[in-house]
């Protein structure tokens, strides 16, 4: 090999490739599409719960910014309910991200690689953390930058609802519900075979025709027990209805919804208390976390209120409350109480604001 041949040799090209990145990305996309908690997300109980979250956050009063409009709040509610976190890119409006990767420092995000939705195919954009609104719930100390969905925190309950629902679906899809075994007088083999074939596959019809000769050969008297035999499965002995109700109740509890809200015999006061419970103890803490994130990233104080728009309108109770409050104010004026004392009393009953 000559000296010129050494210089003509092509250099070996090396690239820095993160091993397994494509597989990890495909797994993340598959988890995003299928849901991190299984097929329970396809049930009406879960979707009804998610719809209540979505409607509650879409009703919320947002002050301090115009970016968190009702459309963005509804998108955020569905993402939080099903995935546990939601990411928006801050531009002239909020752009939801389909997937993302991030780098952290002391457990806090520093930069994001966002996948942005486009109708012709998504695109990727790398931005700094102050350009991103990252809402998340169900965080733990191990991964404070990641949220977890309610169903992911209760996988056994979600799996139970999934199994019961699929079992009932399979029964009503495949079981011979309404089908019968009908004893008939014996005929020729060709006639019996033709008759059996005419009923085969007809759901709810007679699937099997039994001749008296077969019954006699089986040791039964052909003149006894000539009524049709029912092939429908006895679901009442499986307690499927009770188990399904309990499984749905567990899912409602996971989403912060009182199971009594969906009880067929529920009453108006129960509906109002269920709405208050969902607004005060579930959605309001979530929007408080969202308001803190928005205040930090948008540079202006942001407040979000779910309780006032979601209040159950009980006109009689509100009228009595107003009358009682006016009467108390009149008594305070007659007693010539100083404003500081009145303010302390209002603060004691949470009327300070």
ABEGO torsion letter per residue (X at the ends): XBAAAAAABBBBBBBBBBBGAAAAAAAAAAAAAAEAAEAAAABAAAAAAAAAAAAAAAABBBBGBAABBAAAAAAAAAAAAAAGBBBBBBBABBBBBABBBBBBBGGBBABBBBBBBBAAEBBBBBBBAAABBBBBBGBBAABAABBBBAAAABAAAAAAAAAAAAAAAAAAAABBBGBBBBBBBBBBAAAAAAAAAAABGBBGBBABBBBAAAAAAAGBBAABGABBBBABBBAAAAGAAAAAAAAAAAAAAAAGBBAAAABAABBAAAAAAAAAAAAAAAAAAAAAAAAAAAAAAAGBBBBBBAAAAABBBBAAAAAAAAAAAAAAAAAAAAAGBBAAAAAAAAAAAGAAX
